[in-house]
């Protein structure tokens, strides 16, 4: 007698063997009124405060994707992105279907020089500029909080 595969077990094996998904985040910053950097957070679809981020786009580098997401989700119209990521962090992405997937987020700092009030996701997002210490407290992802802390240290060392 030949053993037949169990369909649900095969699906579980497939899900568990999938590589981590990857997203690219824009850690948008500008000089605040006191000269210290402030960072931009936007609301997620679930109302948490996050950095704009998105999935890979064929033909674009990570920093270019981060800039594209900063435009679509926050209205960043003119900016200069770091070509190398500041850091990365792992999280679990919860899809609308209820499925969860491990994901690595690569974080690219982006210095913002001009914003726009009319952008693709203006009706789905709130946005706020905050001093880094406040952004760390408000951020809805532990990995983003750590990335913001690393960014603060990097900017202090640059000064």
Secondary structure by P-SEA (a helix, b strand, c coil): cbbbbcaaaaaaaaaaaccbbbbbbbbcccccccccbbbbbbbccccccccccccccccccaaaaaaaaaaaccccccccccccccbbbbbbbbccccbbbbbbbbbbbbbbccccccccccccbbbbbbcaaaaaaacccaaaaaaaaaaaaaaaaac
